Amino acid sequence: MSMSDERIYQVLLGPHVSEKATNLSDKHRQFAFRVAPNARKPEIRQAVEKLFKVVVEDVRVMNVRGKQRRTRYGVGRRASWKKAYVRLAPGHDIDFSVTE
């Protein structure tokens, strides 16, 4: 099952940078990504492997519920989103600081 290049950019929305994600990448070769709400694990695996030219060992996915926020107009809600933790095979790494 092959993915089109267009679908790769629809599945991965970007890296999720947080203190927890940074610690996981340093210690366990796990990287966090924001992904499309309709993305499945095999699609996420293929997208990361094609885009970053690495070997993916494991993919874990979670839905992050949007937080409730008060505004001057009453109570609002941030949008819910989907996050994927991707563990890479030994010897592989992703460097987000490199710009081409």
C-alpha positions as CSV (number, residue, x, y, z in Angstrom):
1,M,0.0,0.0,0.0
2,S,1.7,3.2,-1.2
3,M,0.7,6.7,-0.2
4,S,0.7,9.7,-2.6
5,D,3.0,12.6,-1.8
6,E,-0.1,14.8,-1.4
7,R,-1.5,12.5,1.4
8,I,1.8,12.6,3.3
9,Y,1.5,16.4,3.7
10,Q,-2.2,15.9,4.8
11,V,-1.4,13.3,7.4
12,L,1.5,15.0,9.2
13,L,0.6,18.6,10.2
14,G,3.9,19.3,12.0
15,P,6.1,18.4,15.0
16,H,4.6,18.9,18.5
17,V,7.3,20.6,20.5
18,S,6.9,20.4,24.3
19,E,9.1,19.6,27.3
20,K,7.7,16.1,27.4
21,A,8.3,15.5,23.7
22,T,11.9,16.8,24.0
23,N,12.7,14.4,26.8
24,L,11.2,11.5,24.9
25,S,13.2,12.2,21.8
26,D,16.4,12.5,23.9
27,K,15.9,9.3,25.9
28,H,13.8,6.9,23.8
29,R,14.0,8.0,20.2
30,Q,10.3,9.0,20.2
31,F,9.0,12.0,18.4
32,A,5.7,13.7,18.7
33,F,3.7,15.0,15.7
34,R,0.4,16.7,15.2
35,V,-1.5,14.6,12.8
36,A,-4.8,14.9,10.9
37,P,-7.9,13.7,12.8
38,N,-8.6,11.0,10.2
39,A,-5.0,9.7,10.1
40,R,-4.4,6.0,10.9
41,K,-1.3,4.4,12.3
42,P,-0.1,2.8,9.0
43,E,-0.5,6.1,7.2
44,I,1.5,7.9,9.9
45,R,4.3,5.3,9.7
46,Q,4.6,5.6,6.0
47,A,4.5,9.4,6.0
48,V,7.3,9.7,8.6
49,E,9.4,7.1,6.8
50,K,9.0,8.8,3.4
51,L,9.4,12.3,4.6
52,F,12.4,11.9,7.0
53,K,14.0,8.8,5.4
54,V,14.0,6.8,8.7
55,V,12.8,3.4,9.9
56,V,9.8,3.6,12.3
57,E,9.5,0.9,15.0
58,D,6.2,1.9,16.7
59,V,3.4,4.4,16.4
60,R,1.1,5.4,19.2
61,V,-1.8,7.7,18.6
62,M,-4.0,9.8,21.0
63,N,-6.8,12.3,20.7
64,V,-6.1,15.5,22.7
65,R,-9.3,17.1,23.9
66,G,-9.5,20.9,23.5
67,K,-9.4,22.9,26.7
68,Q,-12.3,25.0,27.9
69,R,-11.5,28.7,28.0
70,R,-13.3,31.7,29.3
71,T,-13.6,34.7,27.0
72,R,-15.4,38.0,27.4
73,Y,-18.2,36.5,25.4
74,G,-18.7,33.5,27.7
75,V,-17.2,30.0,27.8
76,G,-15.4,28.8,24.7
77,R,-13.5,25.8,23.7
78,R,-10.2,25.2,21.9
79,A,-10.3,22.7,19.1
80,S,-9.5,19.1,19.8
81,W,-6.6,17.5,17.8
82,K,-4.7,14.3,17.3
83,K,-1.2,13.5,18.4
84,A,1.1,10.7,17.4
85,Y,4.2,9.4,19.2
86,V,6.6,7.7,16.7
87,R,9.5,5.6,17.9
88,L,12.4,5.2,15.5
89,A,14.6,2.2,15.0
90,P,18.1,2.3,16.7
91,G,20.5,4.4,14.7
92,H,17.9,6.6,13.2
93,D,17.2,10.2,14.2
94,I,15.2,13.2,13.1
95,D,16.7,16.7,13.4
96,F,14.1,19.4,13.2
97,S,16.6,22.3,13.5
98,V,18.0,21.7,10.0
99,T,16.6,24.1,7.4
100,E,17.2,23.7,3.7
